[in-house]
Amino acid sequence: MAVHLGVSNGAAFYLLKALVDKGLVKAENFSKSNKKIGYLYLVTPAGVKQKLRLTKQFITIKRAEYNQLRCEIEAMETELIEAQLWETR
């Protein structure tokens, strides 16, 4: 996970522990093999709710950015058309 996030193992553990402390992720011991013990991290219902809230917020922000860009493009297109009409006179 640390490699995927581009952070140190210590930083990944620190962040994961914070999620567990907030109740957004649950850590369970599991045995991957007879020789190695690890942890299984599960997203809790509260974690799913938080992720949905953040996703909705992200979509709202991106939709507003899209609408603003669309308006700017339409304004530039209008200016371009008016400039072309002016030049043909």
C-alpha positions, -999 to +999 in steps of 0.1 A: +000+000+000+029+024+008+044+019-026+010+025-043+005+057-023+041+069-028+048+072+009+070+053+034+058+023+053+057+044+085+036+071+068+012+045+054+009+028+089+003+063+105-025+071+080-041+037+082-040+039+120-058+073+119-085+057+097-089+028+122-090+053+151-118+073+133-137+041+128-136+043+090-115+012+087-114-020+108-082-041+112-085-078+118-057-104+123-056-131+097-032-158+088-021-157+052+000-188+057+012-209+086+044-189+087+032-153+084+006-133+103-008-101+089-038-078+090-069-076+070-082-040+067-119-036+060-138-004+053-166+000+079-201+012+071-190+046+085-160+045+061-183+038+032-206+067+042-176+090+044-163+079+009-198+084-006-199+119+010-165+128-004-174+114-039-205+135-040-185+166-030-159+158-056-186+154-083-202+187-073-169+206-075-160+190-109-195+198-123-191+235-113-157+236-129-171+221-161-199+246-162-175+275-157-152+262-184-182+257-208-193+293-202-158+306-208-155+286-241-189+299-252-178+335-245-146+330-265-165+315-294-189+344-294-159+369-294-143+349-322-174+350-343-179+387-337-143+394-346-146+374-378-178+393-387-161+426-381-132+417-403-154+407-432-171+441-433 
